[in-house]
Amino acid sequence: MSRITSGAGRFISEEEANEFKGAYQKRKKEQQIPDEDTVRSEFFGSDNLQQILNEPGCIGIRVYHAKRRETINGREHLVPRVVLVGIDKTGKEILQLTVPTEAGMKDMPGGKEGQLADGPICPPECNTGG
């Protein structure tokens, strides 16, 4: 039986999440990558996520791990990124999003690419609040 369902994944404790994230940070320190050059996260807004989830047949989002050369703090690095794409119940990717016509009469397929990327990364876009 496929594990691709709308309930896939599990919620974890703060302690377990910190273990996951800590192992990543530890590895970056071992590689002697300064904290300010270590990408810890990438943010995606609810409007874009909801667009993917609202697609007919979409039951969830697949997250691809990716890398791309980018300049951080004046130096070029191979930066970890993610690419998000909607998935239907068979595990098939939804690569085109349905967008309303300008008149707003009905939805027309094929108007917008469906893979989401290039969210702000942390650092520098980190939570600075308490």
Backbone as CSV, one residue per row, in Angstrom:
resi,resn,N_x,N_y,N_z,CA_x,CA_y,CA_z,C_x,C_y,C_z
1,MET,0.842,-1.190,0.000,0.000,0.000,0.000,0.887,1.254,0.000
2,SER,0.518,2.209,-0.791,1.290,3.443,-0.909,1.206,4.266,0.376
3,ARG,2.309,4.903,0.699,2.338,5.815,1.852,2.053,7.250,1.420
4,ILE,1.737,7.444,0.127,1.396,8.778,-0.385,-0.081,8.998,-0.068
5,THR,-0.331,9.663,1.065,-1.700,9.977,1.488,-1.727,11.396,2.023
6,SER,-2.910,11.935,2.192,-3.024,13.293,2.728,-2.601,13.373,4.191
7,GLY,-2.430,12.233,4.863,-1.992,12.222,6.253,-0.542,11.808,6.434
8,ALA,0.242,11.787,5.346,1.640,11.346,5.428,2.458,12.289,6.299
9,GLY,3.468,11.720,6.938,4.327,12.489,7.828,3.818,12.394,9.255
10,ARG,4.560,12.991,10.164,4.132,13.002,11.556,4.624,14.271,12.219
11,PHE,3.889,14.719,13.192,4.319,15.862,13.979,5.298,15.355,15.027
12,ILE,6.364,16.117,15.245,7.397,15.694,16.185,7.530,16.728,17.301
13,SER,8.153,16.291,18.379,8.364,17.177,19.527,9.421,18.228,19.204
14,GLU,9.435,19.261,20.002,10.468,20.285,19.848,11.845,19.673,20.059
15,GLU,11.933,18.751,21.017,13.210,18.083,21.298,13.721,17.309,20.081
16,GLU,12.838,16.528,19.440,13.256,15.763,18.268,13.615,16.692,17.109
17,ALA,12.837,17.742,16.934,13.137,18.713,15.874,14.499,19.346,16.106
18,ASN,14.797,19.677,17.350,16.093,20.277,17.662,17.233,19.296,17.408
19,GLU,17.002,18.006,17.648,18.009,16.991,17.341,18.285,16.947,15.837
20,PHE,17.217,16.944,15.038,17.370,16.934,13.575,18.185,18.139,13.119
21,LYS,17.746,19.316,13.557,18.392,20.551,13.124,19.812,20.655,13.672
22,GLY,20.014,20.182,14.906,21.334,20.224,15.529,22.347,19.370,14.795
23,ALA,21.922,18.210,14.321,22.835,17.332,13.572,23.308,18.025,12.297
24,TYR,22.413,18.743,11.654,22.766,19.490,10.443,23.781,20.586,10.782
25,GLN,23.493,21.356,11.831,24.391,22.444,12.226,25.772,21.907,12.611
26,LYS,25.793,20.775,13.330,27.053,20.161,13.743,27.895,19.792,12.524
27,ARG,27.250,19.214,11.525,27.962,18.817,10.300,28.564,20.038,9.599
28,LYS,27.831,21.123,9.555,28.341,22.344,8.911,29.546,22.891,9.670
29,LYS,29.505,22.831,11.008,30.657,23.279,11.819,31.874,22.394,11.554
30,GLU,31.641,21.078,11.441,32.741,20.151,11.134,33.365,20.468,9.780
31,GLN,32.554,20.969,8.863,33.049,21.361,7.547,33.651,22.766,7.576
32,GLN,33.695,23.371,8.745,34.251,24.707,8.983,33.538,25.786,8.174
33,ILE,32.240,25.641,8.060,31.424,26.659,7.407,30.916,27.601,8.493
34,PRO,31.208,28.898,8.387,30.776,29.849,9.417,29.246,29.872,9.565
35,ASP,28.776,30.119,10.788,27.333,30.165,11.052,26.596,31.100,10.098
36,GLU,27.196,32.252,9.831,26.515,33.234,8.978,26.419,32.781,7.520
37,ASP,27.173,31.754,7.138,27.122,31.217,5.782,26.357,29.891,5.711
38,THR,25.866,29.422,6.844,25.152,28.151,6.899,23.658,28.384,6.760
39,VAL,23.090,27.978,5.644,21.656,28.123,5.445,20.942,27.139,6.358
40,ARG,20.089,27.672,7.224,19.364,26.831,8.179,17.940,26.547,7.741
41,SER,17.362,27.461,6.984,15.965,27.268,6.599,15.634,28.117,5.378
42,GLU,14.461,27.826,4.832,13.931,28.579,3.698,12.446,28.766,3.954
43,PHE,11.947,29.965,3.728,10.556,30.305,4.037,9.708,30.348,2.769
44,PHE,8.463,29.861,2.889,7.484,29.970,1.806,6.179,30.475,2.391
45,GLY,5.595,31.483,1.751,4.372,32.094,2.249,3.131,31.231,2.046
46,SER,2.159,31.445,2.914,0.932,30.651,2.882,0.159,30.825,1.579
47,ASP,0.216,32.010,0.968,-0.511,32.214,-0.299,-0.004,31.262,-1.376
48,ASN,1.322,31.149,-1.506,1.881,30.258,-2.526,1.643,28.794,-2.178
49,LEU,1.810,28.440,-0.903,1.549,27.060,-0.483,0.086,26.696,-0.728
50,GLN,-0.813,27.611,-0.408,-2.240,27.349,-0.587,-2.595,27.198,-2.062
51,GLN,-1.930,27.957,-2.936,-2.172,27.798,-4.377,-1.890,26.376,-4.817
52,ILE,-0.799,25.810,-4.320,-0.461,24.430,-4.668,-1.512,23.486,-4.084
53,LEU,-1.821,23.651,-2.799,-2.759,22.745,-2.127,-4.177,22.834,-2.682
54,ASN,-4.544,23.988,-3.245,-5.885,24.169,-3.805,-6.071,23.541,-5.175
55,GLU,-4.983,23.076,-5.788,-5.103,22.457,-7.109,-5.995,21.216,-7.038
56,PRO,-6.877,21.043,-8.027,-7.728,19.851,-8.045,-6.885,18.575,-7.971
57,GLY,-7.211,17.701,-7.040,-6.522,16.431,-6.895,-5.290,16.467,-6.015
58,CYS,-4.840,17.651,-5.599,-3.627,17.750,-4.781,-3.916,17.254,-3.371
59,ILE,-3.070,16.330,-2.882,-3.232,15.829,-1.514,-2.052,16.201,-0.624
60,GLY,-1.037,16.831,-1.190,0.107,17.213,-0.389,1.211,17.819,-1.229
61,ILE,2.324,18.069,-0.586,3.469,18.716,-1.233,4.703,17.853,-1.057
62,ARG,5.407,17.616,-2.155,6.697,16.925,-2.105,7.776,17.999,-2.052
63,VAL,8.781,17.763,-1.223,9.886,18.710,-1.076,11.151,18.056,-1.622
64,TYR,11.708,18.659,-2.657,12.970,18.189,-3.230,14.121,18.969,-2.615
65,HIS,15.160,18.268,-2.229,16.383,18.922,-1.778,17.168,19.299,-3.030
66,ALA,17.735,20.495,-3.014,18.447,20.998,-4.195,19.636,21.843,-3.737
67,LYS,20.505,22.171,-4.674,21.623,23.080,-4.400,21.849,23.958,-5.619
68,ARG,22.316,25.161,-5.336,22.607,26.103,-6.414,23.701,27.051,-5.940
69,ARG,24.552,27.476,-6.849,25.594,28.450,-6.509,24.949,29.825,-6.345
70,GLU,25.211,30.415,-5.167,24.705,31.756,-4.846,25.768,32.498,-4.069
71,THR,25.660,33.810,-4.063,26.592,34.633,-3.302,25.961,34.983,-1.960
72,ILE,26.667,34.637,-0.889,26.238,34.964,0.468,27.391,35.674,1.142
73,ASN,27.104,36.829,1.730,28.133,37.617,2.418,29.342,37.875,1.527
74,GLY,29.087,38.115,0.244,30.153,38.459,-0.687,30.974,37.287,-1.199
75,ARG,30.622,36.059,-0.770,31.357,34.880,-1.228,30.395,33.902,-1.879
76,GLU,30.892,33.244,-2.932,30.058,32.261,-3.629,30.071,30.935,-2.881
77,HIS,28.877,30.356,-2.726,28.713,29.076,-2.039,27.759,28.197,-2.836
78,LEU,27.845,26.906,-2.611,26.842,25.971,-3.079,25.775,25.945,-1.981
79,VAL,24.626,26.552,-2.250,23.614,26.800,-1.230,22.516,25.737,-1.287
80,PRO,22.196,25.127,-0.137,21.081,24.188,-0.116,19.767,24.942,-0.295
81,ARG,18.941,24.438,-1.142,17.620,25.001,-1.416,16.615,23.864,-1.440
82,VAL,15.349,24.192,-1.530,14.308,23.192,-1.720,13.393,23.639,-2.848
83,VAL,12.759,22.664,-3.482,11.759,22.900,-4.516,10.512,22.149,-4.076
84,LEU,9.370,22.829,-4.038,8.124,22.237,-3.594,7.188,22.043,-4.780
85,VAL,6.510,20.899,-4.811,5.587,20.612,-5.906,4.404,19.820,-5.354
86,GLY,3.217,20.137,-5.837,2.015,19.421,-5.424,2.003,18.002,-5.971
87,ILE,1.364,17.107,-5.209,1.304,15.687,-5.562,-0.155,15.230,-5.506
88,ASP,-0.552,14.386,-6.477,-1.900,13.822,-6.419,-1.869,12.469,-5.701
89,LYS,-3.016,11.820,-5.547,-3.094,10.593,-4.752,-2.296,9.427,-5.326
90,THR,-1.910,9.519,-6.603,-1.085,8.465,-7.200,0.402,8.764,-7.068
91,GLY,0.743,9.916,-6.505,2.139,10.317,-6.369,2.644,11.129,-7.544
92,LYS,1.765,11.418,-8.503,2.140,12.196,-9.684,2.248,13.676,-9.328
93,GLU,3.282,14.318,-9.874,3.495,15.746,-9.640,2.518,16.591,-10.446
94,ILE,2.048,17.649,-9.824,1.175,18.625,-10.479,2.084,19.782,-10.895
95,LEU,2.490,19.778,-12.157,3.520,20.700,-12.627,2.980,22.018,-13.168
96,GLN,1.704,22.090,-13.421,1.078,23.337,-13.877,-0.048,23.678,-12.922
97,LEU,-0.127,24.933,-12.522,-1.215,25.385,-11.661,-2.334,25.955,-12.511
98,THR,-3.530,25.792,-12.028,-4.695,26.362,-12.671,-4.811,27.811,-12.213
99,VAL,-4.969,28.709,-13.154,-5.115,30.119,-12.787,-6.399,30.663,-13.370
100,PRO,-7.087,31.536,-12.633,-8.313,32.124,-13.170,-8.020,33.011,-14.373
101,THR,-8.978,33.080,-15.300,-8.834,34.006,-16.425,-8.919,35.424,-15.898
102,GLU,-8.493,36.379,-16.713,-8.557,37.769,-16.276,-9.978,38.177,-15.953
103,ALA,-10.946,37.625,-16.685,-12.343,37.952,-16.437,-12.857,37.263,-15.178
104,GLY,-12.125,36.276,-14.692,-12.526,35.574,-13.488,-13.701,34.638,-13.701
105,MET,-13.993,34.271,-14.977,-15.154,33.447,-15.277,-14.954,32.000,-14.831
106,LYS,-13.817,31.418,-15.186,-13.539,30.046,-14.791,-12.036,29.813,-14.836
107,ASP,-11.606,28.686,-14.282,-10.181,28.368,-14.268,-9.753,27.789,-15.597
108,MET,-8.544,28.143,-16.008,-7.967,27.593,-17.231,-6.646,26.942,-16.873
109,PRO,-6.428,25.668,-17.272,-5.178,25.003,-16.930,-3.997,25.526,-17.734
110,GLY,-2.813,25.259,-17.213,-1.591,25.521,-17.967,-1.089,26.936,-17.918
111,GLY,-1.604,27.759,-17.027,-1.200,29.143,-17.031,-0.010,29.482,-16.176
112,LYS,0.351,28.625,-15.219,1.413,28.996,-14.286,2.201,27.748,-13.901
113,GLU,3.518,27.896,-13.909,4.370,26.787,-13.483,4.041,26.442,-12.040
114,GLY,4.115,25.160,-11.693,3.648,24.722,-10.391,4.701,24.358,-9.376
115,GLN,5.984,24.574,-9.663,7.034,24.225,-8.707,7.513,25.494,-8.003
116,LEU,7.468,25.458,-6.678,7.769,26.632,-5.864,9.198,26.565,-5.338
117,ALA,9.936,27.660,-5.472,11.322,27.732,-5.006,11.666,29.178,-4.661
118,ASP,12.904,29.388,-4.272,13.468,30.717,-4.021,12.787,31.485,-2.894
119,GLY,12.483,30.789,-1.803,12.012,31.485,-0.612,13.180,32.183,0.058
120,PRO,12.895,33.186,0.886,13.978,33.826,1.637,14.653,32.795,2.547
121,ILE,15.986,32.831,2.603,16.716,31.872,3.417,17.177,32.509,4.726
122,CYS,17.421,31.644,5.691,17.931,32.052,6.999,19.281,31.407,7.204
123,PRO,20.360,32.176,7.489,20.382,33.616,7.468,20.345,34.163,6.045
124,PRO,19.998,35.386,5.836,19.821,36.449,6.816,18.384,36.622,7.315
125,GLU,17.404,36.032,6.643,15.999,36.232,7.002,15.581,35.272,8.109
126,CYS,16.069,35.500,9.324,15.779,34.624,10.471,14.836,35.320,11.444
127,ASN,14.205,34.536,12.264,13.360,35.076,13.315,14.246,35.790,14.326
128,THR,14.016,37.059,14.497,14.817,37.813,15.455,14.009,38.152,16.693
129,GLY,12.714,37.769,16.686,11.864,38.056,17.838,12.074,37.066,18.960
130,GLY,11.448,37.340,20.099,11.587,36.488,21.270,10.681,35.304,21.277
